[in-house]
C-alpha cells in the first residue's frame, strides 16, 4: 500500500509517532509491537546491545515481508522501523505497526511480521556483558 | 574475474574484515565460491558449521546454484538475530 513504510535508523524510535503514521479513515485498529532491550537473557545480565544491519538487503527483505503480509492478512497499512547501533537496556529496537479495519487481522499480521523479521531480515545483535560479548545467532 | 564479499557481525569479527575481494573462475556457481571463501578465511568454518552460515548474492539469499558474475556483491553471515 502507498502508506506502508520500512526504515533502518541509528536514531531513538518514537513508538507513538510511528504508529500514528499509518492511520487511515477506513481503519479501526492499529496493533503496534514495541520491541526493546532486555536486561536478562537466560540469567545473564546484559549491559547494552549493539545492532548491525546489512542495510540494503535488510530493506529489501522488509519490503518482501510487507508484500507477503499484505497478501495474507486483511490489513491496510504496515510500518516497520528497526534501530541499529548501540542500544541501552529498555530502549526500543524495533517497532512494527499494523493498521486494519478490524483488530484481529492486525494482531495476527503483527505477530507474523516479527516472527518472520527475526528469521529473514539481515540484522544481528551483539549482547555486551560486564565480562564479555557475543553475537547472537538466530534460529534460521 | 573479481567479486566483492561482505562480512557482518560474527563473520566480520572472525575474518577481521568488513569486506574482501576475491578472484573466481568464469563458470563458478555460488557453492564453489562459498568453498573458496571458506578456504581463504578458515576462521569462518573453525567456529561455525558450514550449514549454519548464510550466503547472499546481490542482496538476495542464495540457494547455492546461481552463477556468479563479475562485480557481484556477495555476503556471508550467521543466522540473523534482529528484533
Backbone of each chain as ProteinMPNN parsed JSONL, in Angstrom:
{"seq_chain_A": "XXXXXXXXXXXXXXXXXXXXXXXXXXXXXXXXXXXXXXXXXXXXXXXXXXXXXXXXXXXXXXXXXXXXXXXXXXXXXXXXXXXXXXXXXXXXXXXXXXXXXXXXXXXXXXXXXXXXXXXXXXXXXXXXXXXXXXXXXXXX", "coords_chain_A": {"N_chain_A": [[0.839, -1.196, 0.0], [0.283, 2.332, -0.44], [0.898, 3.777, 1.849], [2.503, 2.161, 3.354], [5.551, 1.613, 5.152], [9.097, 1.201, 5.643], [12.02, 1.162, 7.487], [15.453, 1.753, 8.457], [17.327, 2.894, 11.127], [19.667, 4.968, 12.956], [18.789, 6.431, 15.001], [16.978, 7.158, 18.107], [13.794, 5.508, 18.632], [10.485, 6.645, 18.212], [7.766, 5.399, 19.382], [4.982, 5.971, 19.417], [4.748, 7.931, 17.44], [5.468, 6.516, 15.143], [3.418, 4.604, 15.042], [1.232, 6.28, 14.636], [1.597, 7.196, 12.07], [0.496, 5.454, 10.194], [-2.231, 5.511, 10.202], [-5.514, 5.418, 8.837], [-8.702, 6.596, 7.541], [-10.421, 4.401, 7.054], [-9.602, 2.482, 8.778], [-9.873, 0.65, 11.872], [-8.355, -0.157, 13.929], [-5.035, -0.16, 15.247], [-2.317, -2.237, 15.664], [0.564, -2.351, 17.562], [3.884, -3.374, 17.876], [6.29, -2.984, 20.313], [9.442, -3.531, 20.501], [12.018, -4.06, 22.779], [15.187, -3.565, 24.506], [16.261, -6.191, 26.491], [17.165, -6.84, 29.869], [17.967, -9.229, 31.159], [19.021, -12.248, 29.805], [18.512, -15.561, 29.601], [19.344, -15.702, 32.245], [21.716, -14.283, 32.264], [23.267, -11.134, 32.658], [22.753, -8.372, 30.659], [24.628, -5.615, 29.527], [24.566, -3.649, 27.526], [23.313, -3.429, 24.119], [24.425, -4.052, 20.742], [23.388, -3.385, 17.548], [23.643, -4.492, 14.194], [23.293, -4.013, 10.704], [22.861, -5.425, 7.418], [22.355, -3.263, 5.414], [21.135, -2.475, 2.765], [20.165, -4.994, 1.902], [18.6, -5.758, 4.075], [16.565, -3.863, 3.965], [15.371, -4.591, 1.541], [14.431, -7.141, 2.255], [12.62, -6.447, 4.248], [10.736, -5.112, 2.725], [9.774, -7.232, 1.174], [8.564, -8.762, 3.189], [6.485, -7.096, 3.939], [4.999, -7.07, 1.587], [4.224, -9.78, 1.491], [2.729, -9.973, 3.848], [0.673, -8.239, 3.251], [-0.581, -9.714, 1.265], [-1.501, -11.898, 2.675], [-3.045, -11.206, 4.91], [-5.96, -9.469, 6.159], [-5.408, -6.52, 6.069], [-4.531, -3.007, 6.269], [-2.41, -1.031, 6.38], [1.145, -1.052, 6.936], [3.888, -0.439, 9.053], [7.329, -0.616, 9.537], [10.087, -0.225, 11.588], [13.466, -0.434, 12.295], [15.951, -0.057, 14.693], [19.483, 0.544, 14.691], [22.929, 0.159, 15.83], [24.348, 1.251, 18.994], [22.4, 0.253, 21.759], [20.736, 0.946, 24.781], [19.636, -0.714, 27.841], [16.179, -1.292, 27.856], [15.645, 0.476, 25.796], [13.931, 1.048, 22.704], [14.165, -1.269, 20.08], [12.918, -2.23, 17.822], [10.035, -1.425, 15.93], [6.861, -2.432, 14.986], [4.058, -1.67, 13.253], [0.686, -2.25, 12.569], [-2.131, -1.5, 10.74], [-5.626, -1.97, 10.518], [-9.009, -2.646, 9.314], [-10.333, -4.19, 11.214], [-9.477, -5.472, 14.443], [-8.438, -8.138, 14.828], [-7.095, -9.177, 12.526], [-4.972, -7.421, 12.431], [-3.555, -7.984, 14.809], [-2.778, -10.628, 14.249], [-1.227, -10.306, 11.914], [0.836, -8.665, 12.851], [2.154, -10.286, 14.716], [2.986, -12.328, 12.977], [4.699, -10.84, 11.321], [6.833, -10.005, 13.063], [7.913, -12.437, 13.769], [8.784, -13.444, 11.278], [10.526, -11.382, 10.533], [12.57, -11.721, 12.413], [13.767, -14.006, 11.469], [14.471, -13.635, 8.821], [15.376, -11.033, 8.039], [18.391, -9.402, 7.448], [19.856, -8.552, 10.102], [21.821, -8.187, 12.968], [22.431, -8.928, 16.426], [24.456, -7.924, 19.079], [25.217, -9.009, 22.24], [26.36, -7.346, 25.018], [28.178, -7.935, 27.856], [29.198, -7.491, 31.307], [31.518, -8.919, 31.446], [32.306, -9.68, 28.872], [31.337, -10.368, 25.406], [28.894, -11.282, 22.894], [27.929, -12.253, 19.633], [24.668, -12.74, 18.817], [23.128, -15.641, 17.59], [20.577, -16.381, 15.316], [17.691, -18.566, 14.856], [17.397, -19.592, 12.353]], "CA_chain_A": [[0.0, 0.0, 0.0], [1.063, 3.57, -0.555], [1.358, 4.305, 3.13], [3.422, 1.247, 4.037], [6.926, 2.119, 5.184], [10.079, 0.363, 6.33], [13.205, 2.009, 7.654], [16.508, 1.397, 9.413], [17.845, 4.174, 11.593], [20.53, 4.977, 14.143], [18.198, 7.338, 15.991], [15.966, 6.584, 19.002], [12.491, 5.337, 17.987], [9.309, 7.199, 18.88], [6.767, 4.368, 19.062], [3.686, 6.583, 19.121], [4.822, 8.638, 16.151], [5.469, 5.5, 14.079], [2.065, 4.028, 14.994], [0.282, 7.29, 14.118], [1.839, 7.466, 10.65], [-0.211, 4.556, 9.266], [-3.685, 5.552, 10.412], [-6.379, 5.837, 7.731], [-10.093, 6.659, 7.979], [-11.133, 3.12, 6.994], [-9.091, 1.559, 9.783], [-10.475, 0.742, 13.193], [-7.393, -0.539, 14.965], [-3.62, -0.326, 14.936], [-1.579, -3.03, 16.647], [1.974, -1.957, 17.488], [4.86, -4.073, 18.704], [7.432, -2.187, 20.768], [10.468, -4.473, 20.957], [13.089, -3.283, 23.407], [16.35, -4.305, 25.003], [16.023, -6.905, 27.74], [18.364, -6.853, 30.706], [18.41, -10.586, 31.478], [18.755, -13.297, 28.831], [18.938, -16.849, 30.171], [20.008, -15.486, 33.531], [22.928, -13.464, 32.175], [22.906, -9.719, 32.672], [23.273, -7.615, 29.529], [24.919, -4.217, 29.848], [23.909, -2.954, 26.421], [23.315, -4.2, 22.878], [24.822, -3.373, 19.516], [22.759, -3.98, 16.373], [24.272, -4.192, 12.921], [22.448, -4.454, 9.584], [23.283, -5.375, 6.014], [21.23, -2.351, 5.235], [20.326, -2.578, 1.536], [19.451, -6.277, 1.851], [17.588, -5.737, 5.134], [15.421, -3.081, 3.463], [14.684, -5.427, 0.542], [13.704, -8.213, 2.95], [11.461, -5.831, 4.919], [9.746, -4.837, 1.685], [9.15, -8.526, 0.835], [7.685, -9.148, 4.301], [5.283, -6.263, 3.861], [4.201, -7.581, 0.457], [3.623, -11.067, 1.865], [1.691, -9.729, 4.86], [-0.478, -7.633, 2.558], [-1.279, -10.783, 0.527], [-2.03, -12.953, 3.554], [-3.901, -10.733, 6.003], [-6.898, -8.388, 5.82], [-4.88, -5.343, 6.75], [-4.466, -1.849, 5.386], [-1.072, -0.439, 6.335], [2.19, -1.611, 7.795], [5.122, 0.327, 9.223], [8.374, -1.348, 10.272], [11.317, 0.553, 11.751], [14.449, -1.103, 13.15], [17.088, 0.796, 15.049], [20.773, -0.147, 14.782], [23.923, 0.875, 16.627], [24.328, 0.881, 20.417], [21.136, 0.484, 22.461], [20.792, 0.685, 26.222], [18.528, -1.51, 28.371], [14.874, -0.616, 27.842], [15.422, 1.271, 24.587], [13.214, 0.336, 21.645], [14.997, -1.678, 18.951], [12.088, -2.434, 16.636], [8.605, -1.109, 16.016], [6.04, -2.902, 13.868], [2.683, -1.21, 13.405], [-0.218, -2.75, 11.53], [-3.482, -0.925, 10.845], [-6.611, -2.742, 9.762], [-10.381, -2.284, 9.66], [-10.704, -4.907, 12.434], [-8.241, -5.719, 15.197], [-7.889, -9.497, 14.805], [-6.125, -9.316, 11.435], [-3.785, -6.627, 12.767], [-2.791, -8.763, 15.794], [-2.172, -11.785, 13.589], [-0.192, -9.848, 10.981], [1.952, -8.124, 13.628], [2.861, -11.47, 15.243], [3.646, -12.98, 11.837], [5.781, -9.971, 10.844], [8.02, -10.008, 13.935], [8.484, -13.786, 13.673], [9.496, -13.514, 10.002], [11.648, -10.424, 10.579], [13.651, -12.296, 13.214], [14.459, -15.099, 10.793], [14.867, -13.346, 7.43], [15.966, -9.709, 7.765], [19.78, -9.482, 7.905], [20.25, -7.665, 11.193], [22.389, -9.02, 14.036], [22.508, -8.267, 17.719], [25.567, -8.344, 19.939], [24.961, -8.757, 23.657], [27.59, -6.974, 25.711], [28.076, -8.182, 29.292], [30.298, -6.893, 32.066], [32.739, -9.703, 31.262], [32.467, -10.238, 27.517], [30.289, -10.034, 24.449], [28.648, -12.359, 21.944], [26.949, -12.022, 18.57], [23.582, -13.705, 18.969], [22.745, -16.308, 16.342], [19.155, -16.712, 15.265], [17.365, -19.994, 14.744], [17.035, -19.885, 10.958]], "C_chain_A": [[0.875, 1.247, 0.0], [1.626, 4.047, 0.772], [2.213, 3.329, 3.923], [4.798, 1.899, 4.095], [7.818, 1.169, 5.971], [11.383, 1.132, 6.336], [14.206, 1.349, 8.607], [17.149, 2.708, 9.824], [18.783, 3.993, 12.777], [19.896, 5.752, 15.292], [17.203, 6.617, 16.902], [14.591, 6.546, 18.313], [11.387, 5.934, 18.862], [8.121, 6.316, 18.477], [5.427, 4.992, 18.649], [3.667, 7.253, 17.76], [4.76, 7.649, 14.991], [4.063, 4.915, 13.922], [1.07, 4.993, 14.354], [0.415, 7.486, 12.611], [0.986, 6.62, 9.72], [-1.727, 4.622, 9.382], [-4.439, 6.107, 9.205], [-7.829, 5.845, 8.211], [-10.805, 5.303, 7.982], [-10.647, 2.108, 8.031], [-9.768, 1.76, 11.118], [-9.499, 0.419, 14.3], [-5.977, -0.564, 14.416], [-3.007, -1.165, 16.041], [-0.105, -2.702, 16.463], [2.813, -2.808, 18.417], [5.987, -3.1, 19.033], [8.446, -3.186, 21.323], [11.618, -3.694, 21.563], [14.125, -4.185, 24.062], [16.095, -4.876, 26.394], [17.32, -6.961, 28.548], [18.887, -8.268, 30.953], [18.036, -11.56, 30.373], [19.362, -14.569, 29.373], [19.785, -16.619, 31.416], [21.246, -14.607, 33.486], [22.542, -12.003, 31.998], [23.585, -8.972, 31.523], [23.492, -6.163, 29.943], [24.337, -3.292, 28.788], [23.968, -3.853, 25.191], [23.883, -3.361, 21.756], [24.143, -4.112, 18.356], [23.494, -3.54, 15.12], [23.379, -4.731, 11.809], [23.239, -4.5, 8.29], [22.167, -4.561, 5.372], [20.46, -2.496, 3.927], [19.545, -3.888, 1.44], [18.34, -6.319, 2.899], [16.347, -4.969, 4.664], [14.639, -3.875, 2.415], [13.852, -6.509, 1.212], [12.487, -7.664, 3.692], [10.346, -5.57, 3.905], [9.007, -6.122, 1.292], [8.175, -8.966, 1.925], [6.379, -8.377, 4.235], [4.383, -6.748, 2.723], [3.491, -8.873, 0.829], [2.521, -10.873, 2.894], [0.443, -9.132, 4.211], [-1.281, -8.683, 1.794], [-2.04, -11.723, 1.455], [-2.984, -12.506, 4.651], [-4.792, -9.59, 5.523], [-6.487, -7.115, 6.561], [-4.707, -4.203, 5.755], [-3.045, -1.312, 5.248], [-0.122, -1.087, 7.315], [3.351, -0.625, 7.877], [6.109, -0.505, 10.032], [9.596, -0.45, 10.371], [12.23, -0.209, 12.71], [15.587, -0.131, 13.434], [18.359, -0.051, 15.083], [21.756, 0.725, 15.563], [23.819, 0.431, 18.078], [22.984, 1.233, 21.056], [21.279, 0.105, 23.927], [19.573, -0.145, 26.639], [17.234, -0.679, 28.342], [14.621, 0.224, 26.612], [14.788, 0.41, 23.494], [14.129, 0.025, 20.466], [14.181, -1.835, 17.679], [10.645, -2.045, 16.927], [7.931, -1.666, 14.769], [4.611, -2.464, 14.155], [1.846, -1.702, 12.246], [-1.598, -2.166, 11.768], [-4.431, -1.752, 9.987], [-8.013, -2.296, 10.15], [-10.797, -2.929, 10.977], [-9.458, -5.456, 13.115], [-7.615, -7.097, 15.005], [-6.808, -9.664, 13.727], [-4.843, -8.559, 11.757], [-2.915, -7.352, 13.793], [-2.054, -9.908, 15.105], [-1.02, -11.366, 12.667], [1.04, -9.356, 11.74], [2.801, -9.271, 14.187], [3.636, -12.179, 14.118], [4.858, -12.166, 11.381], [7.017, -10.025, 11.743], [8.712, -11.371, 13.868], [9.32, -13.905, 12.388], [10.711, -12.59, 9.994], [12.847, -11.041, 11.297], [14.371, -13.44, 12.519], [14.91, -14.765, 9.367], [15.611, -12.028, 7.213], [17.396, -9.667, 8.316], [20.202, -8.34, 8.836], [20.737, -8.584, 12.306], [22.522, -8.194, 15.294], [23.681, -8.83, 18.49], [25.196, -8.002, 21.371], [26.294, -8.481, 24.329], [27.352, -7.113, 27.208], [29.234, -7.483, 30.0], [31.608, -7.601, 31.728], [32.857, -10.325, 29.871], [31.329, -9.821, 26.607], [30.098, -11.183, 23.471], [27.625, -11.917, 20.893], [25.9, -13.115, 18.681], [23.282, -14.314, 17.604], [21.286, -16.686, 16.401], [18.94, -18.194, 15.061], [17.031, -20.407, 13.322], [17.662, -21.189, 10.486]], "O_chain_A": [[2.043, 1.213, 0.388], [2.699, 4.649, 0.82], [2.61, 3.632, 5.048], [5.17, 2.651, 3.194], [7.356, 0.435, 6.844], [11.798, 1.686, 5.318], [13.851, 0.51, 9.435], [17.477, 3.539, 8.977], [18.708, 3.002, 13.504], [20.398, 5.735, 16.416], [16.647, 5.587, 16.521], [14.262, 7.427, 17.518], [11.363, 5.75, 20.079], [7.554, 6.461, 17.394], [4.823, 4.587, 17.656], [2.689, 7.153, 17.02], [4.094, 7.896, 13.986], [3.577, 4.749, 12.804], [0.175, 4.576, 13.619], [-0.539, 7.894, 11.949], [0.763, 7.007, 8.573], [-2.43, 3.859, 8.719], [-4.056, 7.125, 8.628], [-8.156, 5.171, 9.188], [-11.689, 5.07, 8.806], [-11.202, 1.016, 8.151], [-10.184, 2.864, 11.467], [-9.768, 0.684, 15.471], [-5.748, -0.941, 13.267], [-3.155, -0.848, 17.222], [0.418, -2.765, 15.35], [2.5, -2.951, 19.598], [6.563, -2.474, 18.143], [8.331, -3.632, 22.464], [12.141, -2.77, 20.94], [13.952, -5.4, 24.156], [15.763, -4.156, 27.336], [18.412, -7.106, 27.998], [20.098, -8.493, 30.957], [16.86, -11.689, 30.035], [20.572, -14.654, 29.582], [20.815, -17.265, 31.609], [21.776, -14.222, 34.528], [21.6, -11.681, 31.273], [24.811, -8.94, 31.421], [22.657, -5.562, 30.619], [23.701, -2.285, 29.102], [24.597, -4.912, 25.216], [23.84, -2.132, 21.794], [24.309, -5.322, 18.204], [23.91, -2.389, 14.99], [22.775, -5.793, 11.959], [24.168, -3.718, 8.085], [21.184, -5.098, 4.863], [19.236, -2.629, 3.961], [18.41, -3.907, 0.963], [17.262, -6.854, 2.641], [15.218, -5.378, 4.935], [13.409, -3.845, 2.393], [12.72, -6.775, 0.808], [11.448, -8.321, 3.763], [9.167, -5.78, 4.191], [7.79, -6.119, 1.102], [7.095, -9.478, 1.63], [5.302, -8.935, 4.448], [3.163, -6.828, 2.873], [2.311, -9.052, 0.529], [1.487, -11.537, 2.825], [-0.685, -9.47, 4.568], [-2.502, -8.575, 1.678], [-3.078, -12.274, 1.089], [-3.661, -13.335, 5.259], [-4.436, -8.845, 4.61], [-7.122, -6.697, 7.53], [-4.735, -4.415, 4.543], [-2.538, -1.156, 4.137], [-0.516, -1.595, 8.365], [3.746, -0.044, 6.866], [5.764, -1.035, 11.088], [10.092, 0.036, 9.355], [11.813, -0.584, 13.806], [16.11, 0.524, 12.533], [18.319, -1.223, 15.459], [21.459, 1.869, 15.908], [23.272, -0.633, 18.37], [22.491, 2.353, 20.92], [21.867, -0.922, 24.266], [18.604, -0.264, 25.889], [17.215, 0.481, 28.752], [13.489, 0.653, 26.39], [15.067, -0.783, 23.375], [14.781, 0.913, 19.918], [14.686, -1.601, 16.581], [10.112, -2.298, 18.007], [8.365, -1.411, 13.646], [4.027, -2.84, 15.171], [2.241, -1.59, 11.086], [-2.17, -2.311, 12.848], [-4.089, -2.176, 8.883], [-8.202, -1.649, 11.18], [-11.515, -2.321, 11.771], [-8.502, -5.855, 12.451], [-6.39, -7.222, 15.018], [-5.742, -10.221, 13.988], [-3.752, -9.001, 11.398], [-1.69, -7.348, 13.681], [-0.867, -10.133, 15.341], [0.033, -12.004, 12.651], [2.167, -9.606, 11.314], [4.029, -9.221, 14.13], [4.788, -12.574, 14.295], [5.915, -12.726, 11.09], [8.138, -10.086, 11.238], [9.94, -11.455, 13.905], [10.44, -14.413, 12.422], [11.783, -12.959, 9.515], [13.988, -10.905, 10.854], [15.47, -13.813, 12.927], [15.657, -15.536, 8.766], [16.407, -11.926, 6.279], [17.6, -9.87, 9.513], [20.797, -7.342, 8.431], [20.143, -9.632, 12.559], [22.695, -6.975, 15.265], [23.883, -10.042, 18.553], [24.896, -6.85, 21.685], [27.234, -9.27, 24.229], [26.446, -6.494, 27.764], [30.138, -6.951, 29.355], [32.674, -6.984, 31.72], [33.453, -11.392, 29.72], [30.469, -9.026, 26.986], [31.018, -11.967, 23.239], [26.606, -11.301, 21.208], [26.232, -14.3, 18.642], [23.192, -13.609, 16.599], [20.808, -17.236, 17.392], [19.885, -18.983, 15.089], [16.441, -21.466, 13.109], [17.465, -21.59, 9.339]]}, "seq_chain_B": "XXXXXXXXXXXXXXXXXXXXXXXXXXXXXXXXXXXXXXXXXXXXXXXXXXXXXXXXXXXXXXXXXXXXXXXXXXXXXXXXXXX", "coords_chain_B": {"N_chain_B": [[38.036, -13.311, -12.851], [36.699, -10.719, -10.7], [35.031, -10.582, -7.506], [33.091, -9.011, -4.915], [33.116, -9.601, -1.439], [31.156, -9.427, 1.417], [31.209, -9.047, 4.994], [29.544, -9.507, 8.098], [28.73, -8.696, 11.52], [29.29, -11.532, 13.438], [30.773, -12.863, 11.422], [32.344, -10.832, 10.417], [33.896, -10.224, 12.625], [35.291, -12.656, 12.9], [36.782, -12.862, 10.505], [38.11, -10.571, 10.631], [37.547, -8.53, 8.903], [35.575, -6.22, 6.999], [34.978, -6.337, 4.393], [36.038, -8.092, 1.396], [37.953, -8.767, -1.566], [37.648, -11.215, -3.988], [39.18, -13.496, -6.277], [37.685, -15.237, -8.839], [36.764, -18.142, -10.859], [35.558, -18.209, -14.285], [33.215, -19.817, -14.709], [32.057, -20.211, -12.243], [29.795, -21.334, -9.716], [27.558, -20.394, -7.023], [27.963, -22.192, -4.816], [30.575, -23.135, -5.271], [32.074, -20.806, -4.986], [31.559, -20.197, -2.387], [32.882, -22.294, -1.058], [35.45, -21.564, -1.74], [35.669, -19.166, -0.354], [35.554, -20.162, 2.253], [37.967, -21.524, 2.24], [39.786, -19.434, 1.96], [39.263, -17.951, 4.208], [39.644, -19.474, 6.807], [38.901, -19.221, 9.481], [36.189, -18.859, 9.58], [34.907, -21.378, 9.23], [36.058, -22.705, 11.254], [34.804, -21.921, 13.511], [32.13, -22.192, 12.947], [29.539, -24.383, 11.862], [29.413, -25.247, 8.5], [26.904, -25.342, 7.323], [25.427, -23.671, 8.884], [25.972, -21.138, 8.175], [24.94, -18.281, 6.312], [24.384, -17.149, 2.963], [24.544, -14.614, 0.55], [23.684, -13.176, -2.644], [24.091, -10.328, -4.442], [22.357, -9.079, -2.609], [20.305, -10.898, -2.207], [19.073, -13.915, -0.775], [21.03, -16.839, -1.251], [20.71, -19.936, -3.051], [22.675, -21.594, -3.676], [23.207, -22.589, -6.216], [23.364, -20.574, -8.094], [24.814, -18.8, -10.847], [27.845, -17.027, -10.677], [28.69, -13.678, -11.363], [30.998, -11.3, -12.79], [31.756, -8.614, -10.655], [29.647, -9.053, -8.901], [27.954, -8.692, -5.747], [28.661, -10.316, -2.936], [27.758, -11.856, 0.204], [28.456, -13.094, 3.455], [27.152, -14.569, 6.332], [26.065, -15.127, 9.781], [23.131, -16.834, 11.146], [20.357, -14.676, 11.275], [19.617, -12.158, 13.775], [17.941, -10.067, 14.527], [15.41, -7.761, 15.779]], "CA_chain_B": [[37.208, -12.135, -12.563], [36.672, -10.392, -9.271], [33.766, -10.271, -6.844], [33.233, -8.446, -3.572], [32.458, -10.383, -0.384], [30.933, -8.626, 2.626], [31.065, -9.782, 6.253], [28.783, -8.75, 9.111], [28.614, -9.285, 12.86], [30.244, -12.587, 13.809], [31.72, -13.198, 10.339], [33.289, -9.71, 10.326], [34.841, -10.408, 13.734], [36.133, -13.832, 12.648], [37.711, -12.612, 9.405], [38.685, -9.243, 10.909], [37.328, -7.707, 7.711], [34.196, -5.889, 6.637], [34.817, -6.819, 3.021], [37.226, -8.592, 0.717], [37.753, -9.007, -2.987], [38.268, -12.498, -4.329], [39.3, -13.82, -7.697], [36.996, -16.509, -9.071], [36.799, -18.601, -12.249], [34.434, -17.751, -15.114], [31.974, -20.598, -14.639], [31.798, -20.56, -10.844], [28.465, -21.148, -9.134], [27.631, -19.906, -5.646], [28.537, -23.187, -3.899], [32.031, -23.164, -5.472], [32.646, -19.573, -4.431], [31.442, -20.327, -0.936], [34.001, -23.151, -0.63], [36.654, -20.754, -1.9], [35.7, -18.217, 0.77], [35.918, -20.941, 3.451], [39.393, -21.839, 2.15], [40.566, -18.212, 2.186], [39.009, -17.456, 5.576], [39.351, -20.702, 7.571], [38.315, -18.937, 10.796], [34.729, -18.962, 9.474], [34.448, -22.751, 9.453], [36.614, -23.178, 12.522], [33.84, -21.592, 14.564], [30.74, -22.432, 12.553], [29.16, -25.428, 10.927], [29.193, -24.601, 7.196], [25.472, -25.251, 7.032], [24.78, -22.63, 9.691], [26.282, -19.82, 7.611], [24.054, -17.869, 5.217], [25.126, -16.582, 1.85], [23.665, -13.847, -0.341], [24.249, -12.657, -3.889], [23.392, -9.084, -4.791], [21.35, -8.787, -1.586], [19.236, -11.902, -2.177], [19.573, -15.186, -0.251], [21.486, -17.759, -2.296], [20.383, -21.356, -2.877], [23.925, -22.319, -3.892], [23.473, -22.974, -7.607], [23.385, -19.428, -9.0], [26.092, -18.482, -11.488], [28.377, -15.767, -10.162], [29.198, -12.83, -12.443], [31.94, -10.217, -12.452], [31.173, -7.46, -9.978], [28.566, -9.402, -7.967], [28.182, -8.406, -4.324], [28.337, -11.491, -2.118], [27.898, -11.632, 1.64], [28.353, -14.319, 4.246], [26.824, -14.164, 7.7], [25.394, -16.129, 10.629], [21.668, -16.699, 11.217], [20.069, -13.3, 11.68], [19.126, -12.071, 15.157], [17.347, -8.757, 14.789], [14.15, -7.755, 16.518]], "C_chain_B": [[37.064, -11.946, -11.05], [35.249, -10.155, -8.754], [34.062, -9.751, -5.444], [32.5, -9.355, -2.579], [32.348, -9.519, 0.866], [30.761, -9.538, 3.843], [30.346, -8.89, 7.254], [28.844, -9.465, 10.453], [29.708, -10.299, 13.129], [31.235, -12.883, 12.689], [32.733, -12.069, 10.122], [34.339, -9.833, 11.437], [35.822, -11.542, 13.428], [37.174, -13.579, 11.557], [38.524, -11.338, 9.644], [38.594, -8.338, 9.684], [35.851, -7.374, 7.585], [33.932, -6.332, 5.203], [36.135, -7.27, 2.437], [36.903, -8.747, -0.755], [38.376, -10.356, -3.295], [38.189, -12.743, -5.824], [38.626, -15.17, -7.915], [37.062, -16.886, -10.554], [35.499, -18.222, -12.961], [33.114, -18.481, -14.858], [31.559, -20.961, -13.207], [30.324, -20.371, -10.48], [28.642, -20.824, -7.65], [28.322, -20.895, -4.704], [30.061, -23.271, -4.031], [32.685, -21.968, -4.788], [32.625, -19.612, -2.907], [32.596, -21.18, -0.391], [35.32, -22.387, -0.708], [36.8, -19.751, -0.745], [36.101, -18.953, 2.055], [37.415, -21.257, 3.449], [40.247, -20.6, 2.449], [40.416, -17.663, 3.602], [38.635, -18.637, 6.472], [38.725, -20.44, 8.943], [36.792, -19.071, 10.762], [34.249, -20.362, 9.816], [35.053, -23.375, 10.705], [35.563, -22.99, 13.621], [32.397, -21.893, 14.211], [30.618, -23.642, 11.645], [28.866, -24.716, 9.605], [27.716, -24.358, 6.919], [24.781, -24.138, 7.815], [25.08, -21.23, 9.158], [25.376, -19.525, 6.417], [24.855, -17.078, 4.194], [24.146, -15.808, 0.972], [24.437, -13.373, -1.563], [23.428, -11.444, -4.296], [22.161, -8.86, -3.914], [20.124, -9.688, -1.645], [19.84, -13.192, -1.622], [19.912, -16.129, -1.397], [21.056, -19.186, -1.99], [21.621, -22.201, -3.143], [24.224, -22.627, -5.354], [23.471, -21.801, -8.601], [24.778, -19.265, -9.613], [26.576, -17.128, -10.975], [29.018, -14.982, -11.308], [30.176, -11.786, -11.9], [31.186, -9.075, -11.747], [30.029, -7.774, -9.027], [28.961, -9.038, -6.538], [27.717, -9.61, -3.508], [28.437, -11.103, -0.653], [27.744, -12.961, 2.344], [28.159, -13.935, 5.701], [26.132, -15.294, 8.462], [23.886, -15.863, 10.626], [21.312, -15.361, 11.862], [19.432, -13.258, 13.077], [18.6, -10.68, 15.502], [16.07, -8.885, 15.607], [14.33, -7.169, 17.896]], "O_chain_B": [[37.272, -12.862, -10.254], [34.392, -9.613, -9.452], [35.12, -10.009, -4.87], [31.394, -9.82, -2.855], [33.339, -8.945, 1.318], [30.24, -10.648, 3.738], [30.52, -7.671, 7.255], [28.989, -10.686, 10.513], [30.896, -9.985, 13.062], [32.411, -13.128, 12.957], [33.857, -12.323, 9.69], [35.522, -9.578, 11.213], [37.024, -11.415, 13.663], [38.315, -14.027, 11.669], [39.5, -11.069, 8.943], [39.456, -7.489, 9.459], [34.987, -8.143, 8.008], [32.802, -6.663, 4.844], [37.207, -6.892, 2.909], [35.74, -8.845, -1.145], [39.514, -10.617, -2.905], [37.287, -12.279, -6.522], [38.964, -16.145, -7.244], [37.377, -16.049, -11.4], [34.48, -17.953, -12.325], [32.048, -17.868, -14.796], [30.802, -21.908, -12.995], [29.69, -19.393, -10.875], [29.733, -20.963, -7.097], [29.16, -20.502, -3.892], [30.763, -23.456, -3.037], [33.703, -22.096, -4.109], [33.539, -19.131, -2.237], [33.212, -20.829, 0.615], [36.193, -22.542, 0.146], [37.896, -19.52, -0.234], [36.888, -18.438, 2.849], [38.059, -21.262, 4.498], [41.288, -20.692, 3.1], [41.311, -17.001, 4.127], [37.475, -18.797, 6.853], [38.089, -21.328, 9.511], [36.17, -19.36, 11.784], [33.307, -20.532, 10.59], [34.619, -24.433, 11.159], [35.455, -23.803, 14.539], [31.527, -21.853, 15.081], [31.463, -23.894, 10.786], [28.159, -23.708, 9.582], [27.325, -23.33, 6.366], [23.684, -23.71, 7.458], [24.509, -20.249, 9.633], [25.083, -20.411, 5.614], [25.854, -16.432, 4.512], [23.05, -16.289, 0.684], [25.654, -13.194, -1.531], [22.213, -11.535, -4.471], [21.085, -8.506, -4.395], [19.042, -9.309, -1.198], [20.977, -13.535, -1.947], [19.183, -16.212, -2.386], [21.034, -19.604, -0.832], [21.619, -23.4, -2.866], [25.374, -22.898, -5.702], [23.566, -22.014, -9.81], [25.788, -19.557, -8.973], [25.787, -16.19, -10.855], [29.776, -15.527, -12.11], [30.168, -11.448, -10.716], [30.124, -8.641, -12.193], [29.486, -6.862, -8.403], [30.135, -9.071, -6.171], [26.521, -9.881, -3.409], [29.118, -10.138, -0.305], [27.006, -13.84, 1.899], [28.885, -13.101, 6.243], [25.677, -16.277, 7.876], [23.425, -14.816, 10.169], [21.9, -14.97, 12.87], [18.787, -14.218, 13.499], [18.786, -10.184, 16.613], [15.704, -9.968, 16.062], [13.37, -7.084, 18.662]]}, "name": "protein", "num_of_chains": 2, "seq": "XXXXXXXXXXXXXXXXXXXXXXXXXXXXXXXXXXXXXXXXXXXXXXXXXXXXXXXXXXXXXXXXXXXXXXXXXXXXXXXXXXXXXXXXXXXXXXXXXXXXXXXXXXXXXXXXXXXXXXXXXXXXXXXXXXXXXXXXXXXXXXXXXXXXXXXXXXXXXXXXXXXXXXXXXXXXXXXXXXXXXXXXXXXXXXXXXXXXXXXXXXXXXXXXXXXXXXXXXXXXXXX"}
